Amino acid sequence: MEVLIPRCAGLDVHQETIVACVLIGEADESPRSETRTFPTMTRDLFALMTWLESEGVTHIAMESTGIYWKPVYNILEGYFDIALANAQRIKNVPGRKTDVSDAEWIAKLLRVGLIEKSFVPSEDLRELRDLTRLRKKRVGNLTAEKNRIQKMLEASNVKLGTVISDVFGVSGRNLLERLVEQGYVDPDDIEHRVHGNVKRNVARVAESLFGTLNKHQILMIRNCWEHITFLEKSITALDEEIEAHLEPYKEAQQLIQTIPGVSEVTAAAILAEIGVDMEQFPTADHLASWAGVAPGNHESAGKKKYTNAQGKSSYQNRLM
């Protein structure tokens, strides 16, 4: 096959070691091959970079398995043209599976241009992606804690949720804080703790708070409430960080928000996942395929066969 990259390297990355195979040679000559193994400590990654530079390597390829490739990519980024490959697409020849042969196989594929790059966003977008994904996780945890408190209140026959539409609104929070503090809410104190339309139903609210809460349940609710307080502060701090990271992409964010149903938070998440450079998506269909909203086709002899709707499309596997 035609040699496209005369000075390249394949990396087989693991948790504790990296096997690197360098192939050096022009198209009309047999390439020189050298393989070395490096630990994965930061100093060793810089030693790997120094060795690759001394060999005149211009292109590197490695698999995108797990998270072990990330620190390697972060250090080598900017010094080499790095191809992050889908592991399923560059499997080694069956029966010849070793770390050394894996690294050499990756280098050989890269040398003849048979490795298709996965899309890796720029560093600032990777940071934005980390922030938006963490925010999503925090919001999920927050919802879980609120549901847990609701269940404990119902289990002790505290029917606050039946008389207040949002138990975690202003009025509900004031009552819950008092409940967490002393284990009960004095009926005479309710009117001073509720607002708006809830003031019209003070008697019903007092009746709903009369339950069978014991010390154990109060302890559980207090613990969940403290976690809710932490999560809300964390989400606020994340929102500030996300806003700062979005500053260069404000125009793109506002454009995405013109889509019906897309909020500011959703627009930030979309930007974090796909970036602003649409060159990585040849067509709109490719973007839909990456997002997992385009059904896959598996047809043979004129018959459509079952496909796993949850599986990633082939194009989706190209993008990290």
C-alpha positions as CSV (number, residue, x, y, z in Angstrom):
1,M,0.0,0.0,0.0
2,E,1.1,3.6,-0.6
3,V,3.0,5.1,2.3
4,L,1.5,8.4,3.4
5,I,3.4,9.1,6.6
6,P,7.1,8.2,6.6
7,R,7.8,9.1,10.2
8,C,5.0,7.9,12.6
9,A,4.4,6.1,15.9
10,G,1.7,3.9,17.3
11,L,1.0,4.0,21.1
12,D,-0.7,1.2,23.0
13,V,-1.8,2.9,26.2
14,H,-2.5,1.2,29.5
15,Q,-3.0,2.3,33.1
16,E,0.6,1.7,34.1
17,T,2.6,1.5,30.8
18,I,2.7,2.8,27.3
19,V,4.2,0.7,24.5
20,A,5.4,3.0,21.7
21,C,6.4,1.7,18.3
22,V,8.2,4.1,15.8
23,L,8.3,3.4,12.1
24,I,10.8,5.5,10.1
25,G,11.3,5.1,6.4
26,E,10.4,6.6,3.0
27,A,7.8,5.0,0.7
28,D,10.5,3.3,-1.4
29,E,12.3,1.6,1.5
30,S,11.6,-0.8,4.3
31,P,10.9,1.1,7.4
32,R,13.0,1.0,10.6
33,S,11.1,-0.1,13.6
34,E,11.9,0.6,17.2
35,T,9.7,-0.2,20.2
36,R,10.0,1.1,23.7
37,T,7.9,0.9,26.9
38,F,7.3,3.8,29.2
39,P,5.6,4.1,32.6
40,T,2.7,6.5,32.7
41,M,3.9,9.0,35.3
42,T,4.1,12.6,34.1
43,R,7.9,12.7,33.9
44,D,7.8,9.5,31.8
45,L,5.3,11.0,29.4
46,F,7.6,13.9,28.8
47,A,10.4,11.3,28.3
48,L,8.2,9.7,25.7
49,M,7.7,13.0,24.0
50,T,11.4,13.7,23.9
51,W,12.1,10.3,22.4
52,L,9.5,10.8,19.7
53,E,10.8,14.2,18.8
54,S,14.4,12.8,18.6
55,E,13.2,10.2,16.1
56,G,11.6,13.0,14.0
57,V,8.1,11.6,14.4
58,T,5.4,13.8,13.0
59,H,2.2,11.7,13.4
60,I,1.0,9.6,16.3
61,A,-2.0,7.2,16.7
62,M,-3.5,5.6,19.7
63,E,-6.7,3.9,20.8
64,S,-9.5,5.8,22.6
65,T,-10.1,3.1,25.2
66,G,-11.0,4.1,28.7
67,I,-9.6,7.4,30.0
68,Y,-5.9,6.4,30.0
69,W,-5.4,8.2,26.6
70,K,-6.4,11.6,28.0
71,P,-3.2,12.5,29.9
72,V,-1.1,11.2,27.1
73,Y,-3.1,13.3,24.6
74,N,-2.9,16.4,26.8
75,I,0.9,16.3,27.0
76,L,1.6,15.4,23.3
77,E,-1.1,17.7,21.9
78,G,0.5,20.6,20.0
79,Y,3.8,18.7,19.3
80,F,2.5,16.0,17.0
81,D,-0.5,15.3,14.7
82,I,-2.4,12.9,16.9
83,A,-5.0,10.4,15.6
84,L,-7.3,9.1,18.3
85,A,-8.7,5.9,16.8
86,N,-11.8,3.8,17.6
87,A,-10.6,0.6,19.1
88,Q,-13.1,-1.6,17.4
89,R,-11.9,-0.3,14.0
90,I,-8.2,-1.1,14.4
91,K,-8.3,-4.5,16.1
92,N,-5.2,-6.5,15.6
93,V,-5.0,-9.7,13.6
94,P,-6.6,-12.6,15.6
95,G,-4.1,-14.9,17.3
96,R,-1.3,-12.3,17.5
97,K,-2.3,-10.2,20.5
98,T,0.5,-8.6,22.5
99,D,1.1,-5.0,23.6
100,V,4.1,-4.8,21.3
101,S,2.2,-6.1,18.3
102,D,-0.7,-3.8,19.1
103,A,1.6,-0.7,19.0
104,E,3.3,-1.9,15.8
105,W,-0.1,-2.6,14.2
106,I,-1.4,0.8,15.0
107,A,1.8,2.4,13.6
108,K,1.5,0.3,10.4
109,L,-2.1,1.4,9.9
110,L,-1.2,5.0,10.5
111,R,1.7,4.8,8.1
112,V,-0.6,3.9,5.2
113,G,-3.4,6.2,6.2
114,L,-5.9,3.6,7.4
115,I,-6.7,5.2,10.7
116,E,-9.7,7.5,10.8
117,K,-9.4,10.2,13.4
118,S,-11.9,10.7,16.1
119,F,-13.0,14.3,16.7
120,V,-11.4,15.7,19.9
121,P,-12.5,19.2,20.7
122,S,-10.1,22.0,21.7
123,E,-8.9,22.3,25.3
124,D,-11.4,25.0,26.2
125,L,-14.3,23.1,24.8
126,R,-13.1,19.9,26.7
127,E,-13.1,22.0,29.9
128,L,-16.6,23.3,29.1
129,R,-17.8,19.7,28.4
130,D,-16.5,18.6,31.8
131,L,-18.3,21.5,33.5
132,T,-21.7,20.9,31.7
133,R,-21.5,17.1,32.3
134,L,-20.7,17.7,36.0
135,R,-23.6,20.2,36.3
136,K,-25.9,17.6,34.8
137,K,-24.8,15.1,37.3
138,R,-25.2,17.5,40.2
139,V,-28.8,18.4,39.0
140,G,-29.6,14.7,38.9
141,N,-28.2,14.2,42.4
142,L,-30.3,17.2,43.6
143,T,-33.5,15.8,42.1
144,A,-32.7,12.4,43.8
145,E,-32.3,14.1,47.2
146,K,-35.5,16.0,46.9
147,N,-37.4,12.9,45.9
148,R,-35.9,11.1,48.9
149,I,-37.1,13.8,51.3
150,Q,-40.6,13.6,49.7
151,K,-40.7,9.9,50.3
152,M,-39.6,10.2,53.9
153,L,-42.3,12.9,54.5
154,E,-44.9,10.6,53.0
155,A,-43.7,7.6,55.0
156,S,-44.2,9.6,58.2
157,N,-47.6,10.9,56.9
158,V,-46.5,14.5,56.5
159,K,-48.7,15.6,53.6
160,L,-47.0,18.9,52.8
161,G,-46.8,18.0,49.1
162,T,-50.6,17.8,48.9
163,V,-51.2,21.4,50.0
164,I,-48.1,23.1,48.5
165,S,-47.5,22.7,44.8
166,D,-43.7,23.0,45.2
167,V,-42.3,21.7,48.5
168,F,-39.0,23.1,47.6
169,G,-40.3,26.6,46.8
170,V,-39.9,29.6,49.1
171,S,-42.7,28.6,51.5
172,G,-41.9,24.9,51.5
173,R,-38.2,25.6,52.2
174,N,-39.0,27.8,55.1
175,L,-41.2,25.0,56.6
176,L,-38.6,22.3,55.9
177,E,-35.8,24.3,57.4
178,R,-37.8,24.7,60.6
179,L,-38.7,21.0,60.5
180,V,-35.0,20.1,60.2
181,E,-34.0,22.5,63.0
182,Q,-36.4,21.3,65.7
183,G,-38.2,18.2,64.3
184,Y,-41.6,20.0,64.1
185,V,-43.3,23.2,63.0
186,D,-45.3,25.2,65.5
187,P,-48.8,25.9,64.0
188,D,-48.5,29.5,65.3
189,D,-45.2,29.9,63.4
190,I,-46.5,28.7,60.0
191,E,-48.1,32.0,58.9
192,H,-44.8,33.8,59.2
193,R,-43.0,31.2,57.1
194,V,-45.3,31.0,54.1
195,H,-45.9,33.4,51.2
196,G,-48.3,34.1,48.4
197,N,-51.3,31.9,47.9
198,V,-50.1,29.5,50.6
199,K,-51.1,32.0,53.3
200,R,-54.8,31.3,52.3
201,N,-54.3,27.7,53.4
202,V,-52.5,28.0,56.7
203,A,-54.9,25.7,58.5
204,R,-54.4,23.0,55.8
205,V,-50.7,23.4,55.9
206,A,-50.7,23.0,59.7
207,E,-52.8,19.8,59.3
208,S,-50.5,18.4,56.7
209,L,-47.4,18.9,58.9
210,F,-49.0,16.8,61.7
211,G,-47.4,13.4,61.1
212,T,-45.4,10.7,62.9
213,L,-41.8,11.9,62.3
214,N,-39.4,10.2,64.6
215,K,-35.7,11.0,65.4
216,H,-34.4,8.6,62.8
217,Q,-36.5,10.2,60.0
218,I,-35.6,13.7,61.1
219,L,-32.0,12.7,61.0
220,M,-32.4,11.3,57.5
221,I,-34.2,14.4,56.3
222,R,-31.6,16.7,57.9
223,N,-28.8,14.8,56.1
224,C,-30.5,15.1,52.7
225,W,-31.2,18.8,53.3
226,E,-27.5,19.5,54.0
227,H,-26.6,17.7,50.8
228,I,-29.2,19.7,48.9
229,T,-27.7,22.9,50.2
230,F,-24.2,21.8,49.1
231,L,-25.5,20.7,45.6
232,E,-27.2,24.0,45.1
233,K,-24.1,26.0,45.9
234,S,-22.1,23.6,43.7
235,I,-24.5,24.2,40.7
236,T,-24.3,28.0,41.2
237,A,-20.5,27.8,41.2
238,L,-20.6,25.6,38.0
239,D,-22.9,28.0,36.3
240,E,-20.4,30.8,36.9
241,E,-17.6,28.8,35.5
242,I,-19.7,27.7,32.5
243,E,-20.6,31.3,31.8
244,A,-16.9,32.3,31.8
245,H,-16.0,29.5,29.4
246,L,-18.9,30.4,27.1
247,E,-17.7,34.0,26.7
248,P,-15.9,33.4,23.3
249,Y,-19.0,31.4,22.1
250,K,-21.8,33.8,23.1
251,E,-22.9,34.4,19.5
252,A,-23.1,30.7,18.8
253,Q,-25.0,30.1,22.1
254,Q,-27.6,32.7,21.2
255,L,-28.0,31.3,17.7
256,I,-28.6,27.8,19.2
257,Q,-31.2,29.3,21.6
258,T,-33.3,30.4,18.6
259,I,-34.2,26.7,18.2
260,P,-37.7,26.2,19.9
261,G,-37.3,24.6,23.3
262,V,-33.6,25.1,23.7
263,S,-32.7,27.0,26.9
264,E,-29.5,28.7,27.8
265,V,-28.3,25.6,29.8
266,T,-29.2,23.3,26.9
267,A,-27.4,25.5,24.4
268,A,-24.3,25.4,26.6
269,A,-24.4,21.6,26.7
270,I,-24.8,21.4,22.9
271,L,-21.9,23.7,22.3
272,A,-19.8,21.7,24.8
273,E,-20.6,18.4,23.0
274,I,-20.3,19.4,19.3
275,G,-18.2,22.6,19.4
276,V,-18.5,25.4,16.9
277,D,-16.6,23.9,14.0
278,M,-19.0,21.9,11.9
279,E,-16.3,20.8,9.5
280,Q,-16.2,17.5,11.4
281,F,-19.8,16.8,10.3
282,P,-19.8,16.5,6.5
283,T,-23.6,16.8,6.4
284,A,-26.5,17.4,8.8
285,D,-27.3,13.7,8.6
286,H,-23.9,12.9,10.0
287,L,-24.6,15.2,13.0
288,A,-27.9,13.4,13.5
289,S,-26.1,10.1,13.4
290,W,-23.6,11.2,15.9
291,A,-26.3,12.4,18.2
292,G,-28.0,9.0,18.0
293,V,-31.2,10.2,16.6
294,A,-30.8,8.6,13.2
295,P,-31.8,5.0,13.1
296,G,-29.3,2.6,11.8
297,N,-29.9,0.3,8.8
298,H,-29.1,-3.4,8.6
299,E,-30.4,-4.8,5.4
300,S,-29.4,-8.0,3.6
301,A,-31.1,-9.8,0.6
302,G,-33.8,-7.2,0.6
303,K,-34.7,-7.9,4.3
304,K,-34.3,-5.4,7.1
305,K,-32.8,-7.0,10.2
306,Y,-32.9,-6.0,13.8
307,T,-30.5,-3.3,14.9
308,N,-29.7,-2.2,18.4
309,A,-31.3,1.2,18.8
310,Q,-29.1,2.0,21.8
311,G,-25.8,1.3,19.9
312,K,-23.7,4.0,18.4
313,S,-23.7,4.5,14.7
314,S,-20.4,4.1,12.8
315,Y,-20.1,7.8,12.4
316,Q,-20.7,8.4,16.1
317,N,-17.8,6.2,17.0
318,R,-15.5,8.6,15.1
319,L,-16.2,11.4,17.6
320,M,-15.0,11.5,21.2
